[in-house]
Amino acid sequence: MNNLQKKVNNTIKRGDIMWKKILISTGILILLSVGITLIYVNKEKNEDNKSLENKEEIIENEQISEELVDDDCISEWEDYEEYQKELEEASSMYQNNDIHYIVKSVDNYINVYYIDDYGNNILYKETNIYIKYLEEEDIHDLENGIDVYGAENLNKLLEDFE
């Protein structure tokens, strides 16, 4: 029986050792689960804190903007929009083909003038077109001034002289 008892005792010891291993493994798994859960919860808290910090920063920036943008600033912006519209209207007028130009020779070169609303000749462009090589009739017309209406017609006339 002695052998039988030894075998039983060995089996019991092995069973005890196996239970110890199972308990230790289970304990390790529980600790790992708790650690992972803590890491996940901590990460969520950090993200929530960052989100809260971003919201606070946005609110602070809005408050600063409200302090800096006052009625005068808004008024200036409205004035800018008004000037922008006036500028667009003026530039569209100059693209219009109703603009009256006079093309003349000055010091043997062709100059272009436009006529303002008061009938004044205002220098629009000095060209580098030399009249010496043009036909006599063209030179005579340029000395007296050639009336041209519209930017497109002006460009065509200047191209003819080049």
Contact map, one row per residue, 1 for C-alpha under 8 A:
111110000000000000000000000000000000000000000000000000000000000000000000000000000000000000000000000000000000000000000000000000000000000000000000000000000000000000
111111000000000000000000000000000000000000000000000000000000000000000000000000000000000000000000000000000000000000000000000000000000000000000000000000000000000000
111111100000000000000000000000000000000000000000000000000000000000000000000000000000000000000000000000000000000000000000000000000000000000000000000000000000000000
111111110000000000000000000000000000000000000000000000000000000000000000000000000000000000000000000000000000000000000000000000000000000000000000000000000000000000
111111111000000000000000000000000000000000000000000000000000000000000000000000000000000000000000000000000000000000000000000000000000000000000000000000000000000000
011111111100000000000000000000000000000000000000000000000000000000000000000000000000000000000000000000000000000000000000000000000000000000000000000000000000000000
001111111110000000000000000000000000000000000000000000000000000000000000000000000000000000000000000000000000000000000000000000000000000000000000000000000000000000
000111111111000000000000000000000000000000000000000000000000000000000000000000000000000000000000000000000000000000000000000000000000000000000000000000000000000000
000011111111100000000000000000000000000000000000000000000000000000000000000000000000000000000000000000000000000000000000000000000000000000000000000000000000000000
000001111111110000000000000000000000000000000000000000000000000000000000000000000000000000000000000000000000000000000000000000000000000000000000000000000000000000
000000111111111000000000000000000000000000000000000000000000000000000000000000000000000000000000000000000000000000000000000000000000000000000000000000000000000000
000000011111111100000000000000000000000000000000000000000000000000000000000000000000000000000000000000000000000000000000000000000000000000000000000000000000000000
000000001111111110000000000000000000000000000000000000000000000000000000000000000000000000000000000000000000000000000000000000000000000000000000000000000000000000
000000000111111111000000000000000000000000000000000000000000000000000000000000000000000000000000000000000000000000000000000000000000000000000000000000000000000000
000000000011111111100000000000000000000000000000000000000000000000000000000000000000000000000000000000000000000000000000000000000000000000000000000000000000000000
000000000001111111110000000000000000000000000000000000000000000000000000000000000000000000000000000000000000000000000000000000000000000000000000000000000000000000
000000000000111111111000000000000000000000000000000000000000000000000000000000000000000000000000000000000000000000000000000000000000000000000000000000000000000000
000000000000011111111100000000000000000000000000000000000000000000000000000000000000000000000000000000000000000000000000000000000000000000000000000000000000000000
000000000000001111111110000000000000000000000000000000000000000000000000000000000000000000000000000000000000000000000000000000000000000000000000000000000000000000
000000000000000111111111000000000000000000000000000000000000000000000000000000000000000000000000000000000000000000000000000000000000000000000000000000000000000000
000000000000000011111111100000000000000000000000000000000000000000000000000000000000000000000000000000000000000000000000000000000000000000000000000000000000000000
000000000000000001111111110000000000000000000000000000000000000000000000000000000000000000000000000000000000000000000000000000000000000000000000000000000000000000
000000000000000000111111111000000000000000000000000000000000000000000000000000000000000000000000000000000000000000000000000000000000000000000000000000000000000000
000000000000000000011111111100000000000000000000000000000000000000000000000000000000000000000000000000000000000000000000000000000000000000000000000000000000000000
000000000000000000001111111110000000000000000000000000000000000000000000000000000000000000000000000000000000000000000000000000000000000000000000000000000000000000
000000000000000000000111111111000000000000000000000000000000000000000000000000000000000000000000000000000000000000000000000000000000000000000000000000000000000000
000000000000000000000011111111100000000000000000000000000000000000000000000000000000000000000000000000000000000000000000000000000000000000000000000000000000000000
000000000000000000000001111111110000000000000000000000000000000000000000000000000000000000000000000000000000000000000000000000000000000000000000000000000000000000
000000000000000000000000111111111000000000000000000000000000000000000000000000000000000000000000000000000000000000000000000000000000000000000000000000000000000000
000000000000000000000000011111111100000000000000000000000000000000000000000000000000000000000000000000000000000000000000000000000000000000000000000000000000000000
000000000000000000000000001111111110000000000000000000000000000000000000000000000000000000000000000000000000000000000000000000000000000000000000000000000000000000
000000000000000000000000000111111111000000000000000000000000000000000000000000000000000000000000000000000000000000000000000000000000000000000000000000000000000000
000000000000000000000000000011111111100000000000000000000000000000000000000000000000000000000000000000000000000000000000000000000000000000000000000000000000000000
000000000000000000000000000001111111110000000000000000000000000000000000000000000000000000000000000000000000000000000000000000000000000000000000000000000000000000
000000000000000000000000000000111111111000000000000000000000000000000000000000000000000000000000000000000000000000000000000000000000000000000000000000000000000000
000000000000000000000000000000011111111100000000000000000000000000000000000000000000000000000000000000000000000000000000000000000000000000000000000000000000000000
000000000000000000000000000000001111111110000000000000000000000000000000000000000000000000000000000000000000000000000000000000000000000000000000000000000000000000
000000000000000000000000000000000111111111000000000000000000000000000000000000000000000000000000000000000000000000000000000000000000000000000000000000000000000000
000000000000000000000000000000000011111111100000000000000000000000000000000000000000000000000000000000000000000000000000000000000000000000000000000000000000000000
000000000000000000000000000000000001111111110000000000000000000000000000000000000000000000000000000000000000000000000000000000000000000000000000000000000000000000
000000000000000000000000000000000000111111111000000000000000000000000000000000000000000000000000000000000000000000000000000000000000000000000000000000000000000000
000000000000000000000000000000000000011111111100000000000000000000000000000000000000000000000000000000000000000000000000000000000000000000000000000000000000000000
000000000000000000000000000000000000001111111110000000000000000000000000000000000000000000000000000000000000000000000000000000000000000000000000000000000000000000
000000000000000000000000000000000000000111111111000000000000000000000000000000000000000000000000000000000000000000000000000000000000000000000000000000000000000000
000000000000000000000000000000000000000011111111100000000000000000000000000000000000000000000000000000000000000000000000000000000000000000000000000000000000000000
000000000000000000000000000000000000000001111111110000000000000000000000000000000000000000000000000000000000000000000000000000000000000000000000000000000000000000
000000000000000000000000000000000000000000111111111000000000000000000000000000000000000000000000000000000000000000000000000000000000000000000000000000000000000000
000000000000000000000000000000000000000000011111111100000000000000000000000000000000000000000000000000000000000000000000000000000000000000000000000000000000000000
000000000000000000000000000000000000000000001111111110000000000000000000000000000000000000000000000000000000000000000000000000000000000000000000000000000000000000
000000000000000000000000000000000000000000000111111111000000000000000000000000000000000000000000000000000000000000000000000000000000000000000000000000000000000000
000000000000000000000000000000000000000000000011111111100000000000000000000000000000000000000000000000000000000000000000000000000000000000000000000000000000000000
000000000000000000000000000000000000000000000001111111110000000000000000000000000000000000000000000000000000000000000000000000000000000000000000000000000000000000
000000000000000000000000000000000000000000000000111111111000000000000000000000000000000000000000000000000000000000000000000000000000000000000000000000000000000000
000000000000000000000000000000000000000000000000011111111100000000000000000000000000000000000000000000000000000000000000000000000000000000000000000000000000000000
000000000000000000000000000000000000000000000000001111111110000000000000000000000000000000000000000000000000000000000000000000000000000000000000000000000000000000
000000000000000000000000000000000000000000000000000111111111000000000000000000000000000000000000000000000000000000000000000000000000000000000000000000000000000000
000000000000000000000000000000000000000000000000000011111111100000000000000000000000000000000000000000000000000000000000000000000000000000000000000000000000000000
000000000000000000000000000000000000000000000000000001111111110000000000000000000000000000000000000000000000000000000000000000000000000000000000000000000000000000
000000000000000000000000000000000000000000000000000000111111111000000000000000000000000000000000000000000000000000000000000000000000000000000000000000000000000000
000000000000000000000000000000000000000000000000000000011111111100000000000000000000000000000000000000000000000000000000000000000000000000000000000000000000000000
000000000000000000000000000000000000000000000000000000001111111110000000000000000000000000000000000000000000000000000000000000000000000000000000000000000000000000
000000000000000000000000000000000000000000000000000000000111111111000000000000000000000000000000000000000000000000000000000000000000000000000000000000000000000000
000000000000000000000000000000000000000000000000000000000011111111100000000000000000000000000000000000000000000000000000000000000000000000000000000000000000000000
000000000000000000000000000000000000000000000000000000000001111111110000000000000000000000000000000000000000000000000000000000000000000000000000000000000000000000
000000000000000000000000000000000000000000000000000000000000111111111000000000000000000000000000000000000000000000000000000000000000000000000000000000000000000000
000000000000000000000000000000000000000000000000000000000000011111111100000000000000000000000000000000000000000000000000000000000000000000000000000000000000000000
000000000000000000000000000000000000000000000000000000000000001111111100000000000000000000000000000000000000000000000000000000000000000000000000000000000000000000
000000000000000000000000000000000000000000000000000000000000000111111100000000000000000000000000000000000000000000000000000000000000000000000000000000000000000000
000000000000000000000000000000000000000000000000000000000000000011111111110000000000000000000000000000000000000000000000000000000000000000000000000000000000000000
000000000000000000000000000000000000000000000000000000000000000001111111110000000000000000000000000000000000000000000000000000000000000000000000000000000000000000
000000000000000000000000000000000000000000000000000000000000000000001111111000000000000000000000000000000000000000000000000000000000000000000000000000000000000000
000000000000000000000000000000000000000000000000000000000000000000001111111100000000000000000000000000000000000000000000000000000000000000000000000000000000000000
000000000000000000000000000000000000000000000000000000000000000000001111111110000000000000000000000000000000000000000000000000000000000000000000000000000000000000
000000000000000000000000000000000000000000000000000000000000000000001111111111000000000000000000000000000000000000000000000000000000000000000000000000000000000000
000000000000000000000000000000000000000000000000000000000000000000000011111111100000000000000000000000000000000000000000000000000000000000000000000000000000000000
000000000000000000000000000000000000000000000000000000000000000000000001111111110000000000000000000000000000000000000000000000000000000000000000000000000000000000
000000000000000000000000000000000000000000000000000000000000000000000000111111111000000000000000000000000000000000000000000000000000000000000000000000000000000000
000000000000000000000000000000000000000000000000000000000000000000000000011111111100000000000000000000000000000000000000000000000000000000000000000000000000000000
000000000000000000000000000000000000000000000000000000000000000000000000001111111110000000000000000000000000000000000000000000000000000000000000000000000000000000
000000000000000000000000000000000000000000000000000000000000000000000000000111111111000000000000000000000000000000000000000000000000000000000000000000000000000000
000000000000000000000000000000000000000000000000000000000000000000000000000011111111100000000000000000000000000000000000000000000000000000000000000000000000000000
000000000000000000000000000000000000000000000000000000000000000000000000000001111111110000000000000000000000000000000000000000000000000000000000000000000000000000
000000000000000000000000000000000000000000000000000000000000000000000000000000111111111000000000000000000000000000000000000000000000000000000000000000000000000000
000000000000000000000000000000000000000000000000000000000000000000000000000000011111111100000000000000000000000000000000000000000000000000000000000000000000000000
000000000000000000000000000000000000000000000000000000000000000000000000000000001111111110000000000000000000000000000000000000000000000000000000000000000000000000
000000000000000000000000000000000000000000000000000000000000000000000000000000000111111111000000000000000000000000000000000000000000000000000000000000000000000000
000000000000000000000000000000000000000000000000000000000000000000000000000000000011111111100000000000000000000000000000000000000000000000000000000000000000000000
000000000000000000000000000000000000000000000000000000000000000000000000000000000001111111110000000000000000000000000000000000000000000000000000000000000000000000
000000000000000000000000000000000000000000000000000000000000000000000000000000000000111111111000000000000000000000000000000000000000000000000000000000000000000000
000000000000000000000000000000000000000000000000000000000000000000000000000000000000011111111100000000000000000000000000000000000000000000000000000000000000000000
000000000000000000000000000000000000000000000000000000000000000000000000000000000000001111111110000000000000000000000000000000000000000000000000000000000000000000
000000000000000000000000000000000000000000000000000000000000000000000000000000000000000111111111000000000000000000000000000000000000000000000000000000000000000000
000000000000000000000000000000000000000000000000000000000000000000000000000000000000000011111111000000000000000000000000000000000000000000000000000000000000000000
000000000000000000000000000000000000000000000000000000000000000000000000000000000000000001111111101000000000000000000000000000000000000000000000000000000000000000
000000000000000000000000000000000000000000000000000000000000000000000000000000000000000000111111100000000000000000000000000000000000000000000000000001100000000000
000000000000000000000000000000000000000000000000000000000000000000000000000000000000000000011111111000000000000000000000000000000000000000000000000001100000000000
000000000000000000000000000000000000000000000000000000000000000000000000000000000000000000000111111000000000000000000000000000000000000000000000000011110000000000
000000000000000000000000000000000000000000000000000000000000000000000000000000000000000000000001111100000000000000000000000000000000000000000000000011000000000000
000000000000000000000000000000000000000000000000000000000000000000000000000000000000000000000101111110000000000001100000000000000000000000000000000011100000000000
000000000000000000000000000000000000000000000000000000000000000000000000000000000000000000000000011111000000000001100000000000000000000000000000001111000000000000
000000000000000000000000000000000000000000000000000000000000000000000000000000000000000000000000001111100000000111100000000000000000000000000000001111000100000000
000000000000000000000000000000000000000000000000000000000000000000000000000000000000000000000000000111110000000111100000100000000000000000000000111100000000000000
000000000000000000000000000000000000000000000000000000000000000000000000000000000000000000000000000011111000011110000000000000000000000000000100111100000000000000
000000000000000000000000000000000000000000000000000000000000000000000000000000000000000000000000000001111100011110000000000000000000000000000111110000000000000000
000000000000000000000000000000000000000000000000000000000000000000000000000000000000000000000000000000111111111000000000000000000010000000100110100000000000000000
000000000000000000000000000000000000000000000000000000000000000000000000000000000000000000000000000000011111111000000000000000000000000000000010000000000000000000
000000000000000000000000000000000000000000000000000000000000000000000000000000000000000000000000000000001111100000000000000000000000000000000000000000000000000000
000000000000000000000000000000000000000000000000000000000000000000000000000000000000000000000000000000001111110000000000000000000111000000000000000000000000000000
000000000000000000000000000000000000000000000000000000000000000000000000000000000000000000000000000000001111111000000000000001111110000000000000000000000000000000
000000000000000000000000000000000000000000000000000000000000000000000000000000000000000000000000000000111101111100000000000001111110000000000100000000000000000000
000000000000000000000000000000000000000000000000000000000000000000000000000000000000000000000000000000111100111110000000001111100000000000000000000000000000000000
000000000000000000000000000000000000000000000000000000000000000000000000000000000000000000000000000011110000011111000000001111100000000000000000000000000000000000
000000000000000000000000000000000000000000000000000000000000000000000000000000000000000000000000000011110000001111100000111110000000000000000000000000000000000000
000000000000000000000000000000000000000000000000000000000000000000000000000000000000000000000000001111000000000111110000111100000000000000000000000000000000000000
000000000000000000000000000000000000000000000000000000000000000000000000000000000000000000000000001111000000000011111111110000000000000000000000000000000000000000
000000000000000000000000000000000000000000000000000000000000000000000000000000000000000000000000000000000000000001111111110000000000000000000000000000000000000000
000000000000000000000000000000000000000000000000000000000000000000000000000000000000000000000000000000000000000000111111000000000000000000000000000000000000000000
000000000000000000000000000000000000000000000000000000000000000000000000000000000000000000000000000000000000000000111111000000000000000000000000000000000000000000
000000000000000000000000000000000000000000000000000000000000000000000000000000000000000000000000000000000000000000111111100000000000000000000000000000000000000000
000000000000000000000000000000000000000000000000000000000000000000000000000000000000000000000000000000000000000000111111110000000000000000000000000000000000000000
000000000000000000000000000000000000000000000000000000000000000000000000000000000000000000000000000001000000000011110011111000000000000000000000000000000000000000
000000000000000000000000000000000000000000000000000000000000000000000000000000000000000000000000000000000000000011110001111100000000000000000000000000000000000000
000000000000000000000000000000000000000000000000000000000000000000000000000000000000000000000000000000000000001111000000111111000000000000000000000000000000000000
000000000000000000000000000000000000000000000000000000000000000000000000000000000000000000000000000000000000001111000000011111000000000000000000000000000000000000
000000000000000000000000000000000000000000000000000000000000000000000000000000000000000000000000000000000000001110000000001111100000000000000000000000000000000000
000000000000000000000000000000000000000000000000000000000000000000000000000000000000000000000000000000000000111100000000001111110000000000000000000000000000000000
000000000000000000000000000000000000000000000000000000000000000000000000000000000000000000000000000000000000111100000000000011111000000000000000000000000000000000
000000000000000000000000000000000000000000000000000000000000000000000000000000000000000000000000000000000000110000000000000001111100000000000000000000000000000000
000000000000000000000000000000000000000000000000000000000000000000000000000000000000000000000000000000000000110000000000000000111110000000000000000000000000000011
000000000000000000000000000000000000000000000000000000000000000000000000000000000000000000000000000000000001110000000000000000011111100000000000000000000000000000
000000000000000000000000000000000000000000000000000000000000000000000000000000000000000000000000000000001001110000000000000000001111110000100000000000000000000000
000000000000000000000000000000000000000000000000000000000000000000000000000000000000000000000000000000000001000000000000000000000111110000100000000000000000000000
000000000000000000000000000000000000000000000000000000000000000000000000000000000000000000000000000000000000000000000000000000000111111000000000000000000000000000
000000000000000000000000000000000000000000000000000000000000000000000000000000000000000000000000000000000000000000000000000000000011111101100000000000000000000010
000000000000000000000000000000000000000000000000000000000000000000000000000000000000000000000000000000000000000000000000000000000000111111100000000000000000000000
000000000000000000000000000000000000000000000000000000000000000000000000000000000000000000000000000000000000000000000000000000000000011111110000000000000000000000
000000000000000000000000000000000000000000000000000000000000000000000000000000000000000000000000000000000000000000000000000000000000001111111000000000000000000000
000000000000000000000000000000000000000000000000000000000000000000000000000000000000000000000000000000000000000000000000000000000000011111111100000000000000000000
000000000000000000000000000000000000000000000000000000000000000000000000000000000000000000000000000000001000000000000000000000000011011111111110000000000000000000
000000000000000000000000000000000000000000000000000000000000000000000000000000000000000000000000000000000000000000000000000000000000000111111111000000000000000000
000000000000000000000000000000000000000000000000000000000000000000000000000000000000000000000000000000000000000000000000000000000000000011111111110000000000000000
000000000000000000000000000000000000000000000000000000000000000000000000000000000000000000000000000000111000010000000000000000000000000001111111110000000000000000
000000000000000000000000000000000000000000000000000000000000000000000000000000000000000000000000000000011100000000000000000000000000000000111111100000000000000000
000000000000000000000000000000000000000000000000000000000000000000000000000000000000000000000000000000010000000000000000000000000000000000011111110000000000000000
000000000000000000000000000000000000000000000000000000000000000000000000000000000000000000000000000001111000000000000000000000000000000000001111111000000000000000
000000000000000000000000000000000000000000000000000000000000000000000000000000000000000000000000000001110000000000000000000000000000000000001101111100000000000000
000000000000000000000000000000000000000000000000000000000000000000000000000000000000000000000000000111100000000000000000000000000000000000000000111110000000000000
000000000000000000000000000000000000000000000000000000000000000000000000000000000000000000000000000111100000000000000000000000000000000000000000011111001100000000
000000000000000000000000000000000000000000000000000000000000000000000000000000000000000000000000111110000000000000000000000000000000000000000000001111101100000000
000000000000000000000000000000000000000000000000000000000000000000000000000000000000000000000011111110000000000000000000000000000000000000000000000111111100000000
000000000000000000000000000000000000000000000000000000000000000000000000000000000000000000000011101000000000000000000000000000000000000000000000000011111110000000
000000000000000000000000000000000000000000000000000000000000000000000000000000000000000000000000100000000000000000000000000000000000000000000000000001111111000000
000000000000000000000000000000000000000000000000000000000000000000000000000000000000000000000000000000000000000000000000000000000000000000000000000111111111100000
000000000000000000000000000000000000000000000000000000000000000000000000000000000000000000000000000010000000000000000000000000000000000000000000000111111111110000
000000000000000000000000000000000000000000000000000000000000000000000000000000000000000000000000000000000000000000000000000000000000000000000000000000111111111000
000000000000000000000000000000000000000000000000000000000000000000000000000000000000000000000000000000000000000000000000000000000000000000000000000000011111111100
000000000000000000000000000000000000000000000000000000000000000000000000000000000000000000000000000000000000000000000000000000000000000000000000000000001111111110
000000000000000000000000000000000000000000000000000000000000000000000000000000000000000000000000000000000000000000000000000000000000000000000000000000000111111111
000000000000000000000000000000000000000000000000000000000000000000000000000000000000000000000000000000000000000000000000000000000000000000000000000000000011111111
000000000000000000000000000000000000000000000000000000000000000000000000000000000000000000000000000000000000000000000000000000000000000000000000000000000001111111
000000000000000000000000000000000000000000000000000000000000000000000000000000000000000000000000000000000000000000000000000000001000010000000000000000000000111111
000000000000000000000000000000000000000000000000000000000000000000000000000000000000000000000000000000000000000000000000000000001000000000000000000000000000011111
